[in-house]
C-alpha cells in the first residue's frame, strides 16, 4: 500500500518575508553608488532580497524625473545594476508620485523595496499555525537618537543637581 502525503508542498508566496520600503534622499543632483556594496552584502548573506528600486531626481524647480536602473550611468550605480534583472516593479504611479512629493527640490533619492528574507521562516511558521500579522511599525532612527539624547540630558541635569 502506498502512503499518501497529507501535507502539500509549500506555496512560494507562503515563504515570503515581510516587505518594506524606504526612500533615502541626497542633496544635489548626483546619486553615487557608495551604498551599493553594503546592499550587496545584505543580499549575498540572504538577509534581504531587493524587489524594486527607483531613482528620483527633483530639480530646483520642483519637477521630478524618474529613472530605472537602465537609465543611469554605472558611475552613479556601482553594483546596483546587478538587481535590474530580478526587480518586480511593484510600485504604482501613485506610489511614485507620493514619494516624489516628499523629496526636496534639488535632491536625488532612491526608493527601495525589499523583502526581509531573514523573517520569512518565522512568518511562514506563524501562518501555518493559524496566526496573522495584525500590527507592525517602525521607529525612525532620528526618533531613537532624539530619545537617547533627551535621556542623556536628563541624566546630566540630575547629576549636576546631585539628585
C-alpha positions, 0 to 999 in steps of 0.5 A: 500500500502506498502512503499518501502525503497529507501535507502539500508542498509549500506555496512560494508566496507562503515563504515570503518575508515581510516587505518594506520600503524606504526612500533615502534622499541626497542633496544635489543632483548626483546619486553615487553608488557608495551604498551599493556594496553594503546592499550587496552584502545584505543580499549575498548573506540572504538577509534581504532580497531587493524587489524594486528600486527607483531613482528620483531626481527633483530639480530646483524647480520642483519637477521630478524625473524618474529613472530605472536602473537602465537609465543611469550611468554605472558611475552613479550605480556601482553594483546596483545594476546587478538587481535590474534583472530580478526587480518586480516593479511593484510600485504604482504611479501613485506610489511614485508620485507620493514619494516624489512629493516628499523629496526636496527640490534639488535632491536625488533619492532612491526608493527601495523595496525589499523583502526581509528574507531573514523573517520569512521562516518565522512568518511562514511558521506563524501562518501555518499555525493559524496566526496573522500579522495584525500590527507592525511599525517602525521607529525612525532612527532620528526618533531613537537618537532624539530619545537617547539624547533627551535621556542623556540630558536628563541624566546630566541635569540630575547629576549636576543637581546631585539628585 
